[in-house]
Amino acid sequence: MRQRMWVCAILAAVGCGSSNKPTAPSGAQLVSFFVTSETSATGNLGGLAAADATCQRLAVAAGYGQRVWRAYLSVERDAANNNQPTHARDRIGAGPWYNASQVLIANNLAELHSRSGDAALFIDERGLRINGQWTGSPGPNQHDILTGSNLDGTLFSGRTCEDWTSASSAIVAQVGHSDGMGPMQSATPPLNSWVAAHTSESCANTLPRGGAGRFYCFAR
């Protein structure tokens, strides 16, 4: 009996006896969403797999590497899906999602896609705001985030920079506003959408209209 009590005391931090309940995620383990700090001059991200790898690499560097990360990007031909379309919303799990400040973004897919962008919530993996239209923001404006998606997170055909492999000036990408604001801080739909605010000028240059080639990353 004394030996069991001694063992229980030593192992109290991990539990003793028959009770072995899982603990809820906390701290870095809770983080499951960010906007990439890394930018791209064009819409050519190297394809969907390369975008996923970027999410994973940035997450690892920030201390969130214990999760599997995926880019919130829609594509028309997904090599991992028999070259069938893949919707961004189907790549990110069921939620909930928390940002790098461990603040709740949304509990589920319906809640996620019904909300507006917010500069204080849609932050990068280091916890920094994305330059945008928000009061006090430094320049240049970089709130255009690549998605290739409709408001509900489904594929917007023809607006994915050829599945994120093209830097052509003849095609465009669909982008959302991380701060949920358009010119003069307008929150009129769809300018308030973090998913589908408007199109980029072209896939050749992400800068015009307020972009920098960033995208969203979610942990499944």
N, C-alpha and C positions, 0 to 999 in steps of 0.2 A: 504493500500500500504506500509506504513512504517513498519507495522508488518511483512509483507512478506519479505521486504528487510532485516530486522533484522534476521529472520529465515534463509534466504539464506546465510547471512554472517556467522552465527554460523555453518551451515551445509555445508559450501563450500568444506570441505575435502571429502564429500561423494556425492557432486553434488546437484543441485537444479533445480526445474522446470521439464520439460518433458524429458530432456536428462539424460540418465542413462546407459552410455556405459560401458561395462565390461573393466577392466584394464588387461593388459598383466601380466603374472606371473613375479615376480622379486624376487631377493634374494633367500632365502631358498625354496620358492615356485617353483623356476625354476629348482632346482636339481631333476634329474630323472634317474640317473644312478650311480652305484658305484660297486666296487669289495668289497666283504665282508672282514672286518678286522678280523672277527672270522674265525678260521681254524678248520679243522677236520682231525684227524689222519688217518681215513679210508674213504672209499666211502659211508659209511652208514650215510646219513644225516638225517635219520628218515623218508625218503620219500619226495615226492614233497610238500605236505602240510606243513610239518615241515620246509622245506627249505624256503617256502614262509613266514612262521612265523618268521624265522630268519631275512629275509630281512626287514620285517615290524618292528621288534623289534630294529634292528640296525638303521633303518631310524628314528624311533621315538626318540631314544636316541641322534641322531645327529641333531634333529630339523626338520626332513622332514616328519613327521608323518601325515601331512594333505593329502598325496597321498596314493593310494593303490599300494603296491609293490609286485612284483612277481620275483621268481628266474628264471634266464635264464638257464633252464634245460629241456632236452627232456626226455620223458619216453615212454615205450612200452605199459604200461597199466595204464591209468589214471583213478582213481576212480571217479573223477569229470566229466569224459567224457565217461561213460559207459564202462570203462576198455579198451577203444580204445587208440591208440597211440596219443601222443600230442607232437607237435614240439615246441622247445624253441622259435622260431621266432613268433609263434602265441600267445604267452603269454604276450607280452610286449607292445601292442598297436602299433600305427602308427608313433610315434615320433612327434616332435624332442626330442632329449635327451641331457641333460647337466650334466656334472660331478659335484663333490662337490666344485670345484673352479668356477662353473657357466660358464664353457667353453663348447662349442658345441662339442658333439661327432659325431652326425649324424642327418640329417633332417628327414630321412625316412628309411624304412627297406632296400631298395635297396642300399642306400648310406652306411648304417651301415654294411651290409654284403660284401661290396666291399672294405672296408678299412682294413688296417693292425693294429695290436696292437701298442700301443704307451705308454711308461712308464709315460709320462707326462700327458696323458689324462685318461688312464685306472687306476684310483686311487681309494682308499677306501673311505668310507663315511666320514672320518675325513679329507680328502684331502691329505693323505699320499701315496707316491708311493709304489708299490709292489716290493719287492726285486727281481731282475732279472739279465739279462745280460748287462743292460745299464751301461755306464761308471760312475764309482763312487758308484755303488750300494753296500750296505752292504750285508753281507751274513746272512743266507744261501739263495740260489736261491729259490724263491717260485712263480715263474711266471706261473706255470702250473695251469690253472683255469678249474675246472670241467664244462663240457657242455653236454656230451653225444650226440653231434651233428655233422653234416656235415658242410662244409664251408658255406652253405646257411642257416644254422640254423634249418635244418630238422633233424629228428631222425636218429642217427647212431645205428641201431639195434645191440644188443649184447655188447654195450659199455656204459651202464648206471649204472653199479654196481647193476643190478636188480632193476632198477627204484629208485636208491639211498637208498636202504634198506640193502645192503649186504657189508660185510667186508671180502669176500672170496678172498683167494689168487689165485683162479683158474680163475677169470674173471678180466676184465680191464674196464677202463673208457676212453672216448675221452676227451682230454683237449686242451685248446687254450693257447697261450702265450700273457699275458697282455702287455708285452713290445714289442711284435712283433719280437723277436730275438731268434735265436737258438745259438748253441755253436759258440764261436768266433764272436758273434754279427751278425751271418749270418741272412739275411733277405730273403733267398731263400724260395719260397713257398714249402710246406705249413708252414714252420717254422715261417713265419711272421704273421700267422693267429691268431687272438684273439679267434677264435671259435674252430678250428680243426687243431692243429699243429701236434699231435701224440697221442699215447695211453699212459696211465699210466702203471707202471710196474705191478700193481695189485690193486684190491680194498681193499686189506688188509693193505696197507700202502701208503699214498699219497706223502710221502717224496721223494723216489727215482725218479730220472730224473728231479727234480726241482719243486716239488709241496708242498702244505700245506693244501689241501682240501678246498680252497676258491672257491667261485662261484660269478657270476655276478647277480646284482639286478637291475631291471628296474621299474620305476613307469609308470602305464598305464595312 
